[in-house]
Structures are given as C-alpha cells and as structure tokens.
Amino acid sequence: MNNTHPIPYEILLERYMESQRETEYLEYKISALNNEIDAWQKAYEDYAGILSEHGLI
C-alpha cells in the first residue's frame, strides 16, 4: 500500500489552519450581526411603544 499523498502535509496543514481562521472570523461576524439585529429589534419595539402611547398606531 502506497502512503504517499500528492499534496504535502505542510500545505494541507496550512490550508486547514487558514480555513479555521476564516471560520472563526465568520462566526465572529455572524455574532456581531446577531447583536446588531437584537439592537435594531429593541429600538423598533421601543419606537412602536412610543407611537402606541401617543395613539399613532
């Protein structure tokens, strides 16, 4: 059985580490966007409450 791989281990490891960094960055961005959505949702609810208090909706 031949255990040689056409792509050297170092290159595979480098690509793996790069994909890990990209994944971590995307998880960070998703978290930041979710926080922004939460902030907008709260602001919308507060604004709707003010409009409701004044009989505008």
N, C-alpha and C positions, 0 to 999 in steps of 0.2 A: 504494500500500500504506500502510495506516494503522499507525503505530508507537506510538500511544498505548496505554497499559496502564491498565486500570480501577483498579489499586491502585498508589499512588505508590511510586516506588523506595525512598524513605526508610522506608516502612512495611515493604516486603519485606525490606530490609536489616536492620531492627530485629528482625523475626520470625526471620530467618536467624541473626542473632547470638544471639538467645535460645535457639533450638534447638541451636546449637553449645554454649552454656553448659550446657544441660540434658544434652546428650550427654556432655560432659566429666564432669559430676557423676555420671551413671550409670556411666560407665566407672570412675570412682574408687570408687564404691560396690561395683561388681562385683569390682574388685581387692581391696578390703577384705574382702568376703565370702569370696573365694577364699582369702585369707590366714587368715581365721578357720577355714575348713574344714580347711586344712592343719594348723593348730594342734590342732584337735579330733582329727583323724586321728592325729597323732603321739601325743597324750595317750592315745587309745584303744589304740594299739599298745603304748605303754609299760605301760598298765594291764593289758592282756592278757598281756604278758610277765611282769609280777609275779605275776599269778594262775597262770600256767603254771609259774613257778618253784616255787610253793608247792603245786603239784598240784591246784589248784582248778578247772582247766579242762583 
